């Protein structure tokens, strides 16, 4: 979710189910707390992002331009991070 150009959070099943249990949640923005969720910065290495994904047990991370503006520019998934290693493994097997 983006609010006024800044990334606020990503909705997944867990968040939606939590929202269904709490009748005080009326708007999507109410599903997110005041803390900025985990994200990836455009200038970070894939290794750094892969570590963050593993530590937080996430499937994907939003990629933003910088921590201040949090302008969303993409999403990187766990499978995106594994693809280069898979290609190398396939090459080694050939």
PDB file of N, CA, C and O in Angstrom:
ATOM      1  N   UNK A   1       0.843  -1.165   0.000  1.00  0.00           N
ATOM      2  CA  UNK A   1       0.000   0.000   0.000  1.00  0.00           C
ATOM      3  C   UNK A   1       0.894   1.235   0.000  1.00  0.00           C
ATOM      4  O   UNK A   1       1.901   1.290   0.707  1.00  0.00           O
ATOM      5  N   UNK A   2       0.520   2.201  -0.785  1.00  0.00           N
ATOM      6  CA  UNK A   2       1.243   3.461  -0.863  1.00  0.00           C
ATOM      7  C   UNK A   2       0.292   4.570  -0.419  1.00  0.00           C
ATOM      8  O   UNK A   2      -0.858   4.629  -0.854  1.00  0.00           O
ATOM      9  N   UNK A   3       0.785   5.437   0.444  1.00  0.00           N
ATOM     10  CA  UNK A   3      -0.010   6.562   0.921  1.00  0.00           C
ATOM     11  C   UNK A   3       0.756   7.843   0.641  1.00  0.00           C
ATOM     12  O   UNK A   3       1.849   8.050   1.168  1.00  0.00           O
ATOM     13  N   UNK A   4       0.191   8.687  -0.174  1.00  0.00           N
ATOM     14  CA  UNK A   4       0.808   9.961  -0.542  1.00  0.00           C
ATOM     15  C   UNK A   4       2.210   9.753  -1.123  1.00  0.00           C
ATOM     16  O   UNK A   4       3.125  10.532  -0.855  1.00  0.00           O
ATOM     17  N   UNK A   5       2.366   8.693  -1.920  1.00  0.00           N
ATOM     18  CA  UNK A   5       3.631   8.403  -2.585  1.00  0.00           C
ATOM     19  C   UNK A   5       4.620   7.590  -1.775  1.00  0.00           C
ATOM     20  O   UNK A   5       5.630   7.142  -2.317  1.00  0.00           O
ATOM     21  N   UNK A   6       4.358   7.383  -0.478  1.00  0.00           N
ATOM     22  CA  UNK A   6       5.290   6.639   0.386  1.00  0.00           C
ATOM     23  C   UNK A   6       4.743   5.243   0.680  1.00  0.00           C
ATOM     24  O   UNK A   6       3.557   5.076   0.963  1.00  0.00           O
ATOM     25  N   UNK A   7       5.625   4.241   0.609  1.00  0.00           N
ATOM     26  CA  UNK A   7       5.260   2.874   0.928  1.00  0.00           C
ATOM     27  C   UNK A   7       4.859   2.791   2.397  1.00  0.00           C
ATOM     28  O   UNK A   7       5.570   3.285   3.272  1.00  0.00           O
ATOM     29  N   UNK A   8       3.711   2.159   2.659  1.00  0.00           N
ATOM     30  CA  UNK A   8       3.206   2.021   4.025  1.00  0.00           C
ATOM     31  C   UNK A   8       3.247   0.570   4.469  1.00  0.00           C
ATOM     32  O   UNK A   8       3.592   0.288   5.617  1.00  0.00           O
ATOM     33  N   UNK A   9       2.905  -0.346   3.593  1.00  0.00           N
ATOM     34  CA  UNK A   9       2.900  -1.752   3.958  1.00  0.00           C
ATOM     35  C   UNK A   9       2.362  -2.607   2.834  1.00  0.00           C
ATOM     36  O   UNK A   9       1.784  -2.099   1.873  1.00  0.00           O
ATOM     37  N   UNK A  10       2.558  -3.918   2.961  1.00  0.00           N
ATOM     38  CA  UNK A  10       2.105  -4.862   1.962  1.00  0.00           C
ATOM     39  C   UNK A  10       1.045  -5.752   2.609  1.00  0.00           C
ATOM     40  O   UNK A  10       1.246  -6.280   3.703  1.00  0.00           O
ATOM     41  N   UNK A  11      -0.060  -5.908   1.934  1.00  0.00           N
ATOM     42  CA  UNK A  11      -1.151  -6.711   2.474  1.00  0.00           C
ATOM     43  C   UNK A  11      -0.961  -8.152   2.042  1.00  0.00           C
ATOM     44  O   UNK A  11      -0.766  -8.429   0.858  1.00  0.00           O
ATOM     45  N   UNK A  12      -1.017  -9.071   2.996  1.00  0.00           N
ATOM     46  CA  UNK A  12      -0.985 -10.495   2.691  1.00  0.00           C
ATOM     47  C   UNK A  12      -2.133 -11.164   3.454  1.00  0.00           C
ATOM     48  O   UNK A  12      -2.884 -10.492   4.162  1.00  0.00           O
ATOM     49  N   UNK A  13      -2.266 -12.462   3.313  1.00  0.00           N
ATOM     50  CA  UNK A  13      -3.356 -13.179   3.969  1.00  0.00           C
ATOM     51  C   UNK A  13      -3.377 -12.982   5.474  1.00  0.00           C
ATOM     52  O   UNK A  13      -4.441 -12.809   6.068  1.00  0.00           O
ATOM     53  N   UNK A  14      -2.209 -13.008   6.087  1.00  0.00           N
ATOM     54  CA  UNK A  14      -2.124 -12.865   7.544  1.00  0.00           C
ATOM     55  C   UNK A  14      -2.710 -11.538   8.004  1.00  0.00           C
ATOM     56  O   UNK A  14      -3.474 -11.488   8.969  1.00  0.00           O
ATOM     57  N   UNK A  15      -2.353 -10.478   7.316  1.00  0.00           N
ATOM     58  CA  UNK A  15      -2.850  -9.147   7.677  1.00  0.00           C
ATOM     59  C   UNK A  15      -4.351  -9.059   7.434  1.00  0.00           C
ATOM     60  O   UNK A  15      -5.085  -8.499   8.248  1.00  0.00           O
ATOM     61  N   UNK A  16      -4.809  -9.616   6.305  1.00  0.00           N
ATOM     62  CA  UNK A  16      -6.239  -9.570   6.015  1.00  0.00           C
ATOM     63  C   UNK A  16      -7.051 -10.355   7.040  1.00  0.00           C
ATOM     64  O   UNK A  16      -8.107  -9.904   7.482  1.00  0.00           O
ATOM     65  N   UNK A  17      -6.554 -11.522   7.411  1.00  0.00           N
ATOM     66  CA  UNK A  17      -7.272 -12.327   8.414  1.00  0.00           C
ATOM     67  C   UNK A  17      -7.296 -11.626   9.767  1.00  0.00           C
ATOM     68  O   UNK A  17      -8.300 -11.683  10.477  1.00  0.00           O
ATOM     69  N   UNK A  18      -6.200 -10.967  10.128  1.00  0.00           N
ATOM     70  CA  UNK A  18      -6.170 -10.217  11.389  1.00  0.00           C
ATOM     71  C   UNK A  18      -7.185  -9.084  11.343  1.00  0.00           C
ATOM     72  O   UNK A  18      -7.853  -8.799  12.337  1.00  0.00           O
ATOM     73  N   UNK A  19      -7.297  -8.440  10.189  1.00  0.00           N
ATOM     74  CA  UNK A  19      -8.256  -7.352  10.030  1.00  0.00           C
ATOM     75  C   UNK A  19      -9.689  -7.813  10.136  1.00  0.00           C
ATOM     76  O   UNK A  19     -10.545  -7.078  10.627  1.00  0.00           O
ATOM     77  N   UNK A  20      -9.965  -9.042   9.676  1.00  0.00           N
ATOM     78  CA  UNK A  20     -11.318  -9.582   9.760  1.00  0.00           C
ATOM     79  C   UNK A  20     -11.731  -9.834  11.210  1.00  0.00           C
ATOM     80  O   UNK A  20     -12.916  -9.771  11.539  1.00  0.00           O
ATOM     81  N   UNK A  21     -10.766 -10.118  12.069  1.00  0.00           N
ATOM     82  CA  UNK A  21     -11.051 -10.401  13.472  1.00  0.00           C
ATOM     83  C   UNK A  21     -11.284  -9.132  14.279  1.00  0.00           C
ATOM     84  O   UNK A  21     -11.955  -9.160  15.311  1.00  0.00           O
ATOM     85  N   UNK A  22     -10.732  -8.024  13.810  1.00  0.00           N
ATOM     86  CA  UNK A  22     -10.808  -6.756  14.545  1.00  0.00           C
ATOM     87  C   UNK A  22     -11.837  -5.852  13.875  1.00  0.00           C
ATOM     88  O   UNK A  22     -11.570  -5.278  12.819  1.00  0.00           O
ATOM     89  N   UNK A  23     -13.001  -5.726  14.481  1.00  0.00           N
ATOM     90  CA  UNK A  23     -14.089  -4.951  13.892  1.00  0.00           C
ATOM     91  C   UNK A  23     -13.821  -3.449  13.886  1.00  0.00           C
ATOM     92  O   UNK A  23     -14.554  -2.700  13.241  1.00  0.00           O
ATOM     93  N   UNK A  24     -12.770  -2.990  14.602  1.00  0.00           N
ATOM     94  CA  UNK A  24     -12.458  -1.565  14.619  1.00  0.00           C
ATOM     95  C   UNK A  24     -11.697  -1.134  13.361  1.00  0.00           C
ATOM     96  O   UNK A  24     -11.536   0.060  13.111  1.00  0.00           O
ATOM     97  N   UNK A  25     -11.230  -2.108  12.569  1.00  0.00           N
ATOM     98  CA  UNK A  25     -10.490  -1.784  11.354  1.00  0.00           C
ATOM     99  C   UNK A  25     -11.484  -1.523  10.230  1.00  0.00           C
ATOM    100  O   UNK A  25     -12.226  -2.415   9.819  1.00  0.00           O
ATOM    101  N   UNK A  26     -11.486  -0.298   9.746  1.00  0.00           N
ATOM    102  CA  UNK A  26     -12.426   0.111   8.718  1.00  0.00           C
ATOM    103  C   UNK A  26     -11.728   0.338   7.389  1.00  0.00           C
ATOM    104  O   UNK A  26     -12.281   0.018   6.336  1.00  0.00           O
ATOM    105  N   UNK A  27     -10.511   0.892   7.423  1.00  0.00           N
ATOM    106  CA  UNK A  27      -9.770   1.221   6.220  1.00  0.00           C
ATOM    107  C   UNK A  27      -8.525   0.342   6.119  1.00  0.00           C
ATOM    108  O   UNK A  27      -8.008  -0.147   7.123  1.00  0.00           O
ATOM    109  N   UNK A  28      -8.061   0.153   4.890  1.00  0.00           N
ATOM    110  CA  UNK A  28      -6.857  -0.645   4.661  1.00  0.00           C
ATOM    111  C   UNK A  28      -5.685  -0.073   5.452  1.00  0.00           C
ATOM    112  O   UNK A  28      -4.897  -0.832   6.015  1.00  0.00           O
ATOM    113  N   UNK A  29      -5.556   1.257   5.503  1.00  0.00           N
ATOM    114  CA  UNK A  29      -4.431   1.874   6.219  1.00  0.00           C
ATOM    115  C   UNK A  29      -4.434   1.517   7.699  1.00  0.00           C
ATOM    116  O   UNK A  29      -3.389   1.565   8.347  1.00  0.00           O
ATOM    117  N   UNK A  30      -5.601   1.158   8.244  1.00  0.00           N
ATOM    118  CA  UNK A  30      -5.689   0.777   9.657  1.00  0.00           C
ATOM    119  C   UNK A  30      -5.081  -0.598   9.931  1.00  0.00           C
ATOM    120  O   UNK A  30      -4.858  -0.958  11.087  1.00  0.00           O
ATOM    121  N   UNK A  31      -4.813  -1.367   8.874  1.00  0.00           N
ATOM    122  CA  UNK A  31      -4.205  -2.683   9.040  1.00  0.00           C
ATOM    123  C   UNK A  31      -2.730  -2.587   9.432  1.00  0.00           C
ATOM    124  O   UNK A  31      -2.147  -3.550   9.929  1.00  0.00           O
ATOM    125  N   UNK A  32      -2.133  -1.410   9.201  1.00  0.00           N
ATOM    126  CA  UNK A  32      -0.713  -1.232   9.460  1.00  0.00           C
ATOM    127  C   UNK A  32      -0.519  -0.382  10.703  1.00  0.00           C
ATOM    128  O   UNK A  32      -1.275   0.557  10.952  1.00  0.00           O
ATOM    129  N   UNK A  33       0.504  -0.720  11.483  1.00  0.00           N
ATOM    130  CA  UNK A  33       0.825   0.063  12.671  1.00  0.00           C
ATOM    131  C   UNK A  33       1.668   1.275  12.314  1.00  0.00           C
ATOM    132  O   UNK A  33       1.764   1.662  11.150  1.00  0.00           O
ATOM    133  N   UNK A  34       2.269   1.859  13.318  1.00  0.00           N
ATOM    134  CA  UNK A  34       3.083   3.059  13.102  1.00  0.00           C
ATOM    135  C   UNK A  34       4.498   2.724  12.634  1.00  0.00           C
ATOM    136  O   UNK A  34       5.179   3.587  12.079  1.00  0.00           O
ATOM    137  N   UNK A  35       4.950   1.495  12.846  1.00  0.00           N
ATOM    138  CA  UNK A  35       6.300   1.102  12.447  1.00  0.00           C
ATOM    139  C   UNK A  35       6.360   0.813  10.954  1.00  0.00           C
ATOM    140  O   UNK A  35       5.449   0.197  10.401  1.00  0.00           O
ATOM    141  N   UNK A  36       7.418   1.252  10.308  1.00  0.00           N
ATOM    142  CA  UNK A  36       7.625   0.963   8.893  1.00  0.00           C
ATOM    143  C   UNK A  36       7.999  -0.511   8.764  1.00  0.00           C
ATOM    144  O   UNK A  36       8.919  -0.974   9.439  1.00  0.00           O
ATOM    145  N   UNK A  37       7.300  -1.249   7.910  1.00  0.00           N
ATOM    146  CA  UNK A  37       7.619  -2.668   7.746  1.00  0.00           C
ATOM    147  C   UNK A  37       8.967  -2.862   7.049  1.00  0.00           C
ATOM    148  O   UNK A  37       9.548  -1.917   6.515  1.00  0.00           O
ATOM    149  N   UNK A  38       9.443  -4.093   7.065  1.00  0.00           N
ATOM    150  CA  UNK A  38      10.709  -4.413   6.411  1.00  0.00           C
ATOM    151  C   UNK A  38      10.614  -4.054   4.931  1.00  0.00           C
ATOM    152  O   UNK A  38       9.588  -4.275   4.288  1.00  0.00           O
ATOM    153  N   UNK A  39      11.698  -3.498   4.409  1.00  0.00           N
ATOM    154  CA  UNK A  39      11.758  -3.134   3.001  1.00  0.00           C
ATOM    155  C   UNK A  39      13.187  -3.228   2.514  1.00  0.00           C
ATOM    156  O   UNK A  39      14.118  -3.377   3.305  1.00  0.00           O
ATOM    157  N   UNK A  40      13.351  -3.139   1.215  1.00  0.00           N
ATOM    158  CA  UNK A  40      14.681  -3.172   0.602  1.00  0.00           C
ATOM    159  C   UNK A  40      14.941  -1.823  -0.056  1.00  0.00           C
ATOM    160  O   UNK A  40      14.057  -1.233  -0.678  1.00  0.00           O
ATOM    161  N   UNK A  41      16.162  -1.354   0.095  1.00  0.00           N
ATOM    162  CA  UNK A  41      16.564  -0.108  -0.561  1.00  0.00           C
ATOM    163  C   UNK A  41      17.193  -0.440  -1.909  1.00  0.00           C
ATOM    164  O   UNK A  41      17.870  -1.459  -2.048  1.00  0.00           O
ATOM    165  N   UNK A  42      16.973   0.410  -2.892  1.00  0.00           N
ATOM    166  CA  UNK A  42      17.436   0.153  -4.249  1.00  0.00           C
ATOM    167  C   UNK A  42      18.944  -0.099  -4.335  1.00  0.00           C
ATOM    168  O   UNK A  42      19.383  -0.858  -5.198  1.00  0.00           O
ATOM    169  N   UNK A  43      19.737   0.512  -3.471  1.00  0.00           N
ATOM    170  CA  UNK A  43      21.189   0.373  -3.529  1.00  0.00           C
ATOM    171  C   UNK A  43      21.760  -0.784  -2.728  1.00  0.00           C
ATOM    172  O   UNK A  43      22.979  -0.949  -2.669  1.00  0.00           O
ATOM    173  N   UNK A  44      20.906  -1.584  -2.112  1.00  0.00           N
ATOM    174  CA  UNK A  44      21.405  -2.698  -1.302  1.00  0.00           C
ATOM    175  C   UNK A  44      21.745  -3.906  -2.174  1.00  0.00           C
ATOM    176  O   UNK A  44      21.217  -4.062  -3.275  1.00  0.00           O
ATOM    177  N   UNK A  45      22.630  -4.752  -1.665  1.00  0.00           N
ATOM    178  CA  UNK A  45      23.005  -5.954  -2.393  1.00  0.00           C
ATOM    179  C   UNK A  45      21.943  -7.034  -2.214  1.00  0.00           C
ATOM    180  O   UNK A  45      21.170  -7.020  -1.256  1.00  0.00           O
ATOM    181  N   UNK A  46      21.926  -7.963  -3.156  1.00  0.00           N
ATOM    182  CA  UNK A  46      20.999  -9.092  -3.066  1.00  0.00           C
ATOM    183  C   UNK A  46      21.276  -9.916  -1.811  1.00  0.00           C
ATOM    184  O   UNK A  46      20.345 -10.448  -1.206  1.00  0.00           O
ATOM    185  N   UNK A  47      22.530 -10.028  -1.416  1.00  0.00           N
ATOM    186  CA  UNK A  47      22.876 -10.783  -0.212  1.00  0.00           C
ATOM    187  C   UNK A  47      22.243 -10.146   1.026  1.00  0.00           C
ATOM    188  O   UNK A  47      21.708 -10.849   1.884  1.00  0.00           O
ATOM    189  N   UNK A  48      22.303  -8.831   1.115  1.00  0.00           N
ATOM    190  CA  UNK A  48      21.711  -8.116   2.247  1.00  0.00           C
ATOM    191  C   UNK A  48      20.203  -8.320   2.279  1.00  0.00           C
ATOM    192  O   UNK A  48      19.623  -8.569   3.336  1.00  0.00           O
ATOM    193  N   UNK A  49      19.579  -8.213   1.120  1.00  0.00           N
ATOM    194  CA  UNK A  49      18.134  -8.385   1.037  1.00  0.00           C
ATOM    195  C   UNK A  49      17.751  -9.826   1.355  1.00  0.00           C
ATOM    196  O   UNK A  49      16.763 -10.058   2.052  1.00  0.00           O
ATOM    197  N   UNK A  50      18.512 -10.796   0.857  1.00  0.00           N
ATOM    198  CA  UNK A  50      18.235 -12.204   1.140  1.00  0.00           C
ATOM    199  C   UNK A  50      18.313 -12.484   2.638  1.00  0.00           C
ATOM    200  O   UNK A  50      17.504 -13.240   3.176  1.00  0.00           O
ATOM    201  N   UNK A  51      19.282 -11.877   3.306  1.00  0.00           N
ATOM    202  CA  UNK A  51      19.401 -12.040   4.756  1.00  0.00           C
ATOM    203  C   UNK A  51      18.168 -11.475   5.461  1.00  0.00           C
ATOM    204  O   UNK A  51      17.630 -12.100   6.376  1.00  0.00           O
ATOM    205  N   UNK A  52      17.728 -10.309   5.038  1.00  0.00           N
ATOM    206  CA  UNK A  52      16.551  -9.679   5.653  1.00  0.00           C
ATOM    207  C   UNK A  52      15.311 -10.541   5.442  1.00  0.00           C
ATOM    208  O   UNK A  52      14.509 -10.716   6.359  1.00  0.00           O
ATOM    209  N   UNK A  53      15.155 -11.080   4.232  1.00  0.00           N
ATOM    210  CA  UNK A  53      14.023 -11.963   3.932  1.00  0.00           C
ATOM    211  C   UNK A  53      14.057 -13.174   4.857  1.00  0.00           C
ATOM    212  O   UNK A  53      13.027 -13.566   5.406  1.00  0.00           O
ATOM    213  N   UNK A  54      15.238 -13.768   5.030  1.00  0.00           N
ATOM    214  CA  UNK A  54      15.371 -14.952   5.885  1.00  0.00           C
ATOM    215  C   UNK A  54      15.117 -14.630   7.348  1.00  0.00           C
ATOM    216  O   UNK A  54      14.400 -15.364   8.027  1.00  0.00           O
ATOM    217  N   UNK A  55      15.693 -13.545   7.840  1.00  0.00           N
ATOM    218  CA  UNK A  55      15.549 -13.172   9.251  1.00  0.00           C
ATOM    219  C   UNK A  55      14.092 -12.923   9.614  1.00  0.00           C
ATOM    220  O   UNK A  55      13.632 -13.331  10.680  1.00  0.00           O
ATOM    221  N   UNK A  56      13.366 -12.249   8.722  1.00  0.00           N
ATOM    222  CA  UNK A  56      11.971 -11.904   9.001  1.00  0.00           C
ATOM    223  C   UNK A  56      10.986 -12.976   8.523  1.00  0.00           C
ATOM    224  O   UNK A  56       9.781 -12.847   8.739  1.00  0.00           O
ATOM    225  N   UNK A  57      11.487 -14.027   7.880  1.00  0.00           N
ATOM    226  CA  UNK A  57      10.618 -15.095   7.398  1.00  0.00           C
ATOM    227  C   UNK A  57       9.626 -14.629   6.340  1.00  0.00           C
ATOM    228  O   UNK A  57       8.461 -15.026   6.348  1.00  0.00           O
ATOM    229  N   UNK A  58      10.102 -13.781   5.430  1.00  0.00           N
ATOM    230  CA  UNK A  58       9.226 -13.197   4.419  1.00  0.00           C
ATOM    231  C   UNK A  58       9.378 -13.891   3.072  1.00  0.00           C
ATOM    232  O   UNK A  58      10.396 -14.526   2.800  1.00  0.00           O
ATOM    233  N   UNK A  59       8.363 -13.764   2.242  1.00  0.00           N
ATOM    234  CA  UNK A  59       8.412 -14.278   0.877  1.00  0.00           C
ATOM    235  C   UNK A  59       8.868 -13.204  -0.105  1.00  0.00           C
ATOM    236  O   UNK A  59       9.437 -13.513  -1.152  1.00  0.00           O
ATOM    237  N   UNK A  60       8.616 -11.938   0.237  1.00  0.00           N
ATOM    238  CA  UNK A  60       8.970 -10.834  -0.664  1.00  0.00           C
ATOM    239  C   UNK A  60       9.168  -9.556   0.131  1.00  0.00           C
ATOM    240  O   UNK A  60       8.681  -9.410   1.252  1.00  0.00           O
ATOM    241  N   UNK A  61       9.896  -8.640  -0.482  1.00  0.00           N
ATOM    242  CA  UNK A  61      10.123  -7.322   0.115  1.00  0.00           C
ATOM    243  C   UNK A  61       9.862  -6.245  -0.933  1.00  0.00           C
ATOM    244  O   UNK A  61      10.228  -6.408  -2.097  1.00  0.00           O
ATOM    245  N   UNK A  62       9.237  -5.159  -0.529  1.00  0.00           N
ATOM    246  CA  UNK A  62       9.105  -4.031  -1.436  1.00  0.00           C
ATOM    247  C   UNK A  62      10.464  -3.340  -1.570  1.00  0.00           C
ATOM    248  O   UNK A  62      11.240  -3.296  -0.615  1.00  0.00           O
ATOM    249  N   UNK A  63      10.742  -2.807  -2.743  1.00  0.00           N
ATOM    250  CA  UNK A  63      11.980  -2.063  -2.979  1.00  0.00           C
ATOM    251  C   UNK A  63      11.604  -0.594  -3.121  1.00  0.00           C
ATOM    252  O   UNK A  63      10.749  -0.227  -3.927  1.00  0.00           O
ATOM    253  N   UNK A  64      12.267   0.238  -2.315  1.00  0.00           N
ATOM    254  CA  UNK A  64      11.989   1.674  -2.337  1.00  0.00           C
ATOM    255  C   UNK A  64      13.262   2.433  -2.709  1.00  0.00           C
ATOM    256  O   UNK A  64      14.372   1.913  -2.592  1.00  0.00           O
ATOM    257  N   UNK A  65      13.073   3.682  -3.162  1.00  0.00           N
ATOM    258  CA  UNK A  65      14.214   4.488  -3.593  1.00  0.00           C
ATOM    259  C   UNK A  65      15.141   4.809  -2.436  1.00  0.00           C
ATOM    260  O   UNK A  65      16.358   4.670  -2.558  1.00  0.00           O
ATOM    261  N   UNK A  66      14.576   5.239  -1.311  1.00  0.00           N
ATOM    262  CA  UNK A  66      15.373   5.559  -0.125  1.00  0.00           C
ATOM    263  C   UNK A  66      14.469   5.480   1.106  1.00  0.00           C
ATOM    264  O   UNK A  66      13.244   5.448   0.990  1.00  0.00           O
ATOM    265  N   UNK A  67      15.088   5.448   2.274  1.00  0.00           N
ATOM    266  CA  UNK A  67      14.339   5.262   3.523  1.00  0.00           C
ATOM    267  C   UNK A  67      13.467   6.466   3.877  1.00  0.00           C
ATOM    268  O   UNK A  67      12.471   6.314   4.584  1.00  0.00           O
ATOM    269  N   UNK A  68      13.822   7.642   3.404  1.00  0.00           N
ATOM    270  CA  UNK A  68      13.046   8.836   3.757  1.00  0.00           C
ATOM    271  C   UNK A  68      11.757   8.938   2.939  1.00  0.00           C
ATOM    272  O   UNK A  68      10.671   9.061   3.505  1.00  0.00           O
ATOM    273  N   UNK A  69      11.874   8.886   1.621  1.00  0.00           N
ATOM    274  CA  UNK A  69      10.685   9.047   0.779  1.00  0.00           C
ATOM    275  C   UNK A  69       9.870   7.754   0.696  1.00  0.00           C
ATOM    276  O   UNK A  69       8.650   7.798   0.532  1.00  0.00           O
ATOM    277  N   UNK A  70      10.544   6.600   0.808  1.00  0.00           N
ATOM    278  CA  UNK A  70       9.926   5.281   0.693  1.00  0.00           C
ATOM    279  C   UNK A  70       9.073   5.146  -0.571  1.00  0.00           C
ATOM    280  O   UNK A  70       8.023   4.503  -0.561  1.00  0.00           O
ATOM    281  N   UNK A  71       9.548   5.771  -1.667  1.00  0.00           N
ATOM    282  CA  UNK A  71       8.822   5.676  -2.946  1.00  0.00           C
ATOM    283  C   UNK A  71       9.022   4.272  -3.507  1.00  0.00           C
ATOM    284  O   UNK A  71      10.149   3.858  -3.775  1.00  0.00           O
ATOM    285  N   UNK A  72       7.937   3.555  -3.679  1.00  0.00           N
ATOM    286  CA  UNK A  72       7.967   2.172  -4.140  1.00  0.00           C
ATOM    287  C   UNK A  72       8.398   2.107  -5.600  1.00  0.00           C
ATOM    288  O   UNK A  72       7.835   2.786  -6.459  1.00  0.00           O
ATOM    289  N   UNK A  73       9.416   1.272  -5.870  1.00  0.00           N
ATOM    290  CA  UNK A  73       9.876   1.109  -7.249  1.00  0.00           C
ATOM    291  C   UNK A  73       9.842  -0.348  -7.707  1.00  0.00           C
ATOM    292  O   UNK A  73      10.097  -0.635  -8.876  1.00  0.00           O
ATOM    293  N   UNK A  74       9.529  -1.268  -6.793  1.00  0.00           N
ATOM    294  CA  UNK A  74       9.449  -2.666  -7.189  1.00  0.00           C
ATOM    295  C   UNK A  74       9.268  -3.585  -6.003  1.00  0.00           C
ATOM    296  O   UNK A  74       9.157  -3.146  -4.858  1.00  0.00           O
ATOM    297  N   UNK A  75       9.239  -4.881  -6.306  1.00  0.00           N
ATOM    298  CA  UNK A  75       9.128  -5.916  -5.281  1.00  0.00           C
ATOM    299  C   UNK A  75      10.118  -7.014  -5.645  1.00  0.00           C
ATOM    300  O   UNK A  75      10.191  -7.429  -6.801  1.00  0.00           O
ATOM    301  N   UNK A  76      10.877  -7.484  -4.665  1.00  0.00           N
ATOM    302  CA  UNK A  76      11.806  -8.589  -4.886  1.00  0.00           C
ATOM    303  C   UNK A  76      11.307  -9.775  -4.059  1.00  0.00           C
ATOM    304  O   UNK A  76      10.985  -9.636  -2.879  1.00  0.00           O
ATOM    305  N   UNK A  77      11.250 -10.941  -4.702  1.00  0.00           N
ATOM    306  CA  UNK A  77      10.761 -12.135  -4.016  1.00  0.00           C
ATOM    307  C   UNK A  77      11.922 -13.064  -3.663  1.00  0.00           C
ATOM    308  O   UNK A  77      13.034 -12.923  -4.172  1.00  0.00           O
ATOM    309  N   UNK A  78      11.636 -13.996  -2.796  1.00  0.00           N
ATOM    310  CA  UNK A  78      12.647 -14.989  -2.422  1.00  0.00           C
ATOM    311  C   UNK A  78      13.117 -15.738  -3.660  1.00  0.00           C
ATOM    312  O   UNK A  78      14.310 -16.001  -3.812  1.00  0.00           O
ATOM    313  N   UNK A  79      12.190 -16.080  -4.542  1.00  0.00           N
ATOM    314  CA  UNK A  79      12.586 -16.815  -5.752  1.00  0.00           C
ATOM    315  C   UNK A  79      13.463 -15.957  -6.668  1.00  0.00           C
ATOM    316  O   UNK A  79      14.335 -16.491  -7.354  1.00  0.00           O
ATOM    317  N   UNK A  80      13.247 -14.637  -6.691  1.00  0.00           N
ATOM    318  CA  UNK A  80      14.129 -13.754  -7.463  1.00  0.00           C
ATOM    319  C   UNK A  80      15.560 -13.845  -6.953  1.00  0.00           C
ATOM    320  O   UNK A  80      16.511 -13.832  -7.735  1.00  0.00           O
ATOM    321  N   UNK A  81      15.704 -13.936  -5.643  1.00  0.00           N
ATOM    322  CA  UNK A  81      17.031 -13.961  -5.029  1.00  0.00           C
ATOM    323  C   UNK A  81      17.741 -15.301  -5.238  1.00  0.00           C
ATOM    324  O   UNK A  81      18.969 -15.373  -5.192  1.00  0.00           O
ATOM    325  N   UNK A  82      16.963 -16.353  -5.467  1.00  0.00           N
ATOM    326  CA  UNK A  82      17.535 -17.688  -5.635  1.00  0.00           C
ATOM    327  C   UNK A  82      17.919 -17.963  -7.091  1.00  0.00           C
ATOM    328  O   UNK A  82      18.775 -18.809  -7.350  1.00  0.00           O
ATOM    329  N   UNK A  83      17.303 -17.268  -8.034  1.00  0.00           N
ATOM    330  CA  UNK A  83      17.526 -17.536  -9.461  1.00  0.00           C
ATOM    331  C   UNK A  83      18.996 -17.516  -9.879  1.00  0.00           C
ATOM    332  O   UNK A  83      19.414 -18.421 -10.601  1.00  0.00           O
ATOM    333  N   UNK A  84      19.806 -16.533  -9.465  1.00  0.00           N
ATOM    334  CA  UNK A  84      21.223 -16.560  -9.875  1.00  0.00           C
ATOM    335  C   UNK A  84      21.955 -17.800  -9.363  1.00  0.00           C
ATOM    336  O   UNK A  84      22.783 -18.367 -10.075  1.00  0.00           O
ATOM    337  N   UNK A  85      21.657 -18.220  -8.145  1.00  0.00           N
ATOM    338  CA  UNK A  85      22.304 -19.419  -7.600  1.00  0.00           C
ATOM    339  C   UNK A  85      21.857 -20.656  -8.357  1.00  0.00           C
ATOM    340  O   UNK A  85      22.658 -21.557  -8.604  1.00  0.00           O
ATOM    341  N   UNK A  86      20.590 -20.707  -8.725  1.00  0.00           N
ATOM    342  CA  UNK A  86      20.061 -21.847  -9.476  1.00  0.00           C
ATOM    343  C   UNK A  86      20.727 -21.935 -10.844  1.00  0.00           C
ATOM    344  O   UNK A  86      21.067 -23.026 -11.303  1.00  0.00           O
ATOM    345  N   UNK A  87      20.914 -20.788 -11.495  1.00  0.00           N
ATOM    346  CA  UNK A  87      21.573 -20.774 -12.805  1.00  0.00           C
ATOM    347  C   UNK A  87      23.019 -21.274 -12.688  1.00  0.00           C
ATOM    348  O   UNK A  87      23.494 -22.017 -13.547  1.00  0.00           O
ATOM    349  N   UNK A  88      23.706 -20.865 -11.631  1.00  0.00           N
ATOM    350  CA  UNK A  88      25.075 -21.323 -11.414  1.00  0.00           C
ATOM    351  C   UNK A  88      25.114 -22.826 -11.162  1.00  0.00           C
ATOM    352  O   UNK A  88      25.982 -23.522 -11.688  1.00  0.00           O
ATOM    353  N   UNK A  89      24.185 -23.323 -10.366  1.00  0.00           N
ATOM    354  CA  UNK A  89      24.110 -24.758 -10.085  1.00  0.00           C
ATOM    355  C   UNK A  89      23.839 -25.547 -11.365  1.00  0.00           C
ATOM    356  O   UNK A  89      24.445 -26.596 -11.583  1.00  0.00           O
ATOM    357  N   UNK A  90      22.942 -25.056 -12.206  1.00  0.00           N
ATOM    358  CA  UNK A  90      22.651 -25.721 -13.485  1.00  0.00           C
ATOM    359  C   UNK A  90      23.883 -25.746 -14.379  1.00  0.00           C
ATOM    360  O   UNK A  90      24.156 -26.745 -15.043  1.00  0.00           O
ATOM    361  N   UNK A  91      24.619 -24.650 -14.393  1.00  0.00           N
ATOM    362  CA  UNK A  91      25.844 -24.566 -15.198  1.00  0.00           C
ATOM    363  C   UNK A  91      26.878 -25.572 -14.703  1.00  0.00           C
ATOM    364  O   UNK A  91      27.547 -26.218 -15.510  1.00  0.00           O
ATOM    365  N   UNK A  92      27.014 -25.710 -13.401  1.00  0.00           N
ATOM    366  CA  UNK A  92      27.974 -26.647 -12.834  1.00  0.00           C
ATOM    367  C   UNK A  92      27.604 -28.093 -13.178  1.00  0.00           C
ATOM    368  O   UNK A  92      28.485 -28.924 -13.398  1.00  0.00           O
ATOM    369  N   UNK A  93      26.326 -28.387 -13.223  1.00  0.00           N
ATOM    370  CA  UNK A  93      25.879 -29.742 -13.543  1.00  0.00           C
ATOM    371  C   UNK A  93      26.097 -30.090 -15.020  1.00  0.00           C
ATOM    372  O   UNK A  93      26.284 -31.253 -15.378  1.00  0.00           O
ATOM    373  N   UNK A  94      26.067 -29.056 -15.866  1.00  0.00           N
ATOM    374  CA  UNK A  94      26.313 -29.301 -17.306  1.00  0.00           C
ATOM    375  C   UNK A  94      27.795 -29.532 -17.515  1.00  0.00           C
ATOM    376  O   UNK A  94      28.232 -29.756 -18.643  1.00  0.00           O
TER     377      UNK A  94
END
